[in-house]
Amino acid sequence: MKLYIAKTSPYARKVLALIHEKGASVDVVTLDPWIDPADLQAAIPSGKVPALVTDEGWCLGESWAIADYLDATLPGRRLLPADGPARWRGLRLSALAQGLLDAAFSAVIEGRRPAGERSPAWVARQKAAIARTLPVLETALDDLTAEGFGLGGLSVACALDYLDFRHGDLDWRAGCPALATWFAGVIDRPSLRATDPR
């Protein structure tokens, strides 16, 4: 398998951390998707990372889909149960984390546009989505702790660390003390330290 990533992509980090948690490895190709590399575009039409080329030669995009595929096919403990209520709880946490990441990432990208092309209203909309999501995660601590650091927790941890990395001014811990305590307890996991983009 070959996994295309960008070093600072929070989406790629989630997949890399999952691979690390499973004690597995894949061939990783680090590149800059913003310069439209031909090999990435040949692998996946969207030109987005992460992108996984399987041993069978077909490509899978989107971090949530890649994570599910690798969790099911790589050796090691399952981070997301195959079925039942625990799976749905894990998927709910993963979806909340994905929404948080999408909003945070979108705000960063908008801020990189030329000054005259930026939309302050768009950035405000993304920050409002972040502000709505954090309290929901604060109330999801039972699910986070019950899963024993599965895919949901891994996704939430990557999203929160991305807030620290790119949106340090948000001070998300002030309004989410229980979530902050949980995060402090997981951020030093080897899988998260090994995939820290800083």
C-alpha positions as CSV (number, residue, x, y, z in Angstrom):
1,M,0.0,0.0,0.0
2,K,1.0,3.6,-0.6
3,L,-0.3,6.5,1.4
4,Y,0.1,10.0,0.1
5,I,0.2,12.7,2.8
6,A,1.1,16.3,3.4
7,K,3.2,16.8,6.6
8,T,0.9,19.3,8.3
9,S,-2.4,17.8,7.1
10,P,-4.6,17.0,10.2
11,Y,-6.5,14.5,8.1
12,A,-3.3,12.7,7.1
13,R,-2.2,12.7,10.8
14,K,-5.4,10.9,11.8
15,V,-4.6,8.1,9.4
16,L,-0.9,7.9,10.3
17,A,-1.8,7.8,14.0
18,L,-4.3,4.9,13.3
19,I,-1.5,3.0,11.5
20,H,0.8,3.6,14.5
21,E,-1.9,2.5,17.0
22,K,-2.3,-0.8,15.1
23,G,1.5,-1.4,15.1
24,A,1.5,-1.5,11.3
25,S,3.3,0.3,8.5
26,V,2.6,1.4,5.0
27,D,4.7,3.1,2.3
28,V,4.2,6.9,3.0
29,V,4.8,9.5,0.3
30,T,5.0,13.1,1.6
31,L,4.2,15.8,-0.9
32,D,2.7,19.2,-1.3
33,P,-0.8,18.8,-2.7
34,W,-1.1,22.6,-3.4
35,I,1.4,22.3,-6.3
36,D,-0.8,19.7,-8.0
37,P,1.7,16.8,-8.2
38,A,1.1,14.6,-11.1
39,D,1.5,11.3,-9.2
40,L,-1.1,12.4,-6.6
41,Q,-3.6,13.5,-9.3
42,A,-3.0,10.2,-11.2
43,A,-3.8,8.3,-8.0
44,I,-6.9,10.3,-7.0
45,P,-8.8,12.8,-9.2
46,S,-9.5,15.2,-6.3
47,G,-5.8,15.7,-5.7
48,K,-6.5,15.7,-2.0
49,V,-4.5,14.1,0.8
50,P,-4.5,11.7,2.4
51,A,-5.0,9.2,-0.5
52,L,-4.3,5.5,-0.2
53,V,-3.4,3.3,-3.1
54,T,-4.2,-0.3,-2.1
55,D,-2.2,-3.4,-2.8
56,E,-4.9,-4.2,-5.5
57,G,-4.0,-0.9,-7.2
58,W,-7.2,1.1,-6.6
59,C,-7.2,4.4,-4.7
60,L,-9.3,5.5,-1.7
61,G,-9.6,9.1,-0.6
62,E,-11.0,10.9,2.5
63,S,-9.4,10.3,5.8
64,W,-12.6,8.7,7.4
65,A,-12.8,6.1,4.6
66,I,-9.1,5.4,4.6
67,A,-9.2,5.0,8.4
68,D,-12.1,2.6,8.3
69,Y,-10.4,0.5,5.5
70,L,-7.0,0.3,7.2
71,D,-8.7,-0.5,10.6
72,A,-10.5,-3.4,8.9
73,T,-7.5,-4.7,6.8
74,L,-4.4,-4.1,8.9
75,P,-3.4,-6.4,11.7
76,G,-3.7,-5.2,15.3
77,R,-6.6,-4.3,17.5
78,R,-9.7,-2.7,15.9
79,L,-10.1,1.0,16.7
80,L,-13.7,1.0,15.5
81,P,-15.9,-2.0,16.2
82,A,-17.3,-3.8,13.2
83,D,-20.9,-3.4,14.4
84,G,-23.2,-2.7,17.2
85,P,-23.7,0.4,19.5
86,A,-20.0,0.8,20.2
87,R,-19.5,1.3,16.4
88,W,-22.1,4.0,16.3
89,R,-20.7,5.8,19.3
90,G,-17.2,5.7,17.7
91,L,-18.6,7.0,14.4
92,R,-20.4,9.8,16.2
93,L,-17.2,10.9,17.9
94,S,-15.3,10.6,14.6
95,A,-18.0,12.7,12.8
96,L,-17.9,15.4,15.5
97,A,-14.1,15.5,15.2
98,Q,-14.3,15.6,11.4
99,G,-16.7,18.6,11.5
100,L,-14.3,20.4,13.9
101,L,-11.4,19.7,11.7
102,D,-13.2,20.8,8.6
103,A,-14.2,24.1,10.1
104,A,-10.7,24.7,11.6
105,F,-8.9,23.8,8.3
106,S,-11.3,25.9,6.2
107,A,-10.6,28.9,8.4
108,V,-6.9,28.5,8.0
109,I,-7.1,28.1,4.2
110,E,-9.3,31.2,3.9
111,G,-6.8,33.2,5.9
112,R,-4.1,32.3,3.3
113,R,-6.0,33.7,0.4
114,P,-4.8,37.1,-0.9
115,A,-6.1,39.9,1.4
116,G,-8.6,41.3,-1.1
117,E,-10.1,37.9,-1.7
118,R,-10.6,36.8,1.9
119,S,-14.1,36.5,3.4
120,P,-14.2,37.5,7.1
121,A,-17.8,36.2,7.2
122,W,-16.7,32.8,6.0
123,V,-14.0,32.6,8.7
124,A,-16.5,33.8,11.3
125,R,-18.9,31.0,10.2
126,Q,-16.2,28.4,10.6
127,K,-15.2,29.7,14.1
128,A,-18.9,29.6,15.0
129,A,-19.0,25.9,14.0
130,I,-16.0,25.3,16.2
131,A,-17.6,27.1,19.1
132,R,-20.8,24.9,18.7
133,T,-18.9,21.6,18.4
134,L,-16.6,22.0,21.5
135,P,-19.4,21.9,24.1
136,V,-20.9,18.8,22.4
137,L,-17.5,17.1,22.8
138,E,-17.3,18.3,26.4
139,T,-20.5,16.4,27.1
140,A,-19.3,13.3,25.2
141,L,-16.6,12.3,27.8
142,D,-18.3,9.1,28.7
143,D,-18.2,7.9,25.2
144,L,-14.5,9.0,24.8
145,T,-13.4,7.2,27.9
146,A,-15.6,4.1,27.2
147,E,-14.0,3.3,23.9
148,G,-10.5,3.0,25.3
149,F,-9.0,5.4,22.7
150,G,-10.5,4.0,19.6
151,L,-11.0,5.8,16.3
152,G,-13.4,8.4,17.8
153,G,-10.9,9.4,20.5
154,L,-8.0,9.4,18.1
155,S,-10.0,11.7,15.7
156,V,-11.0,14.0,18.5
157,A,-7.4,14.2,19.8
158,C,-6.1,15.1,16.3
159,A,-8.8,17.7,15.9
160,L,-8.0,19.3,19.3
161,D,-4.3,19.3,18.6
162,Y,-4.9,21.0,15.3
163,L,-6.8,23.8,17.1
164,D,-3.7,24.2,19.3
165,F,-1.4,24.2,16.2
166,R,-3.4,26.6,14.0
167,H,-5.9,28.4,16.3
168,G,-4.1,28.9,19.5
169,D,-6.0,32.1,20.0
170,L,-9.3,30.2,20.5
171,D,-8.3,29.0,24.0
172,W,-10.8,26.1,23.7
173,R,-9.7,24.6,27.1
174,A,-11.3,27.5,29.1
175,G,-14.8,26.4,28.1
176,C,-14.2,22.7,28.1
177,P,-12.3,21.7,31.3
178,A,-13.3,18.0,31.2
179,L,-12.3,17.7,27.5
180,A,-9.1,19.5,28.3
181,T,-8.3,17.0,31.1
182,W,-9.1,14.1,28.8
183,F,-6.9,15.6,26.0
184,A,-4.0,16.1,28.4
185,G,-4.2,12.4,29.3
186,V,-4.0,11.2,25.7
187,I,-1.8,13.7,23.8
188,D,1.4,12.0,24.9
189,R,0.4,8.6,23.4
190,P,3.2,7.4,21.1
191,S,0.9,7.5,18.1
192,L,0.2,11.2,18.6
193,R,3.8,12.1,19.4
194,A,5.1,10.3,16.4
195,T,2.7,12.1,14.1
196,D,3.0,15.6,15.5
197,P,3.5,17.9,12.5
198,R,5.3,20.7,14.3
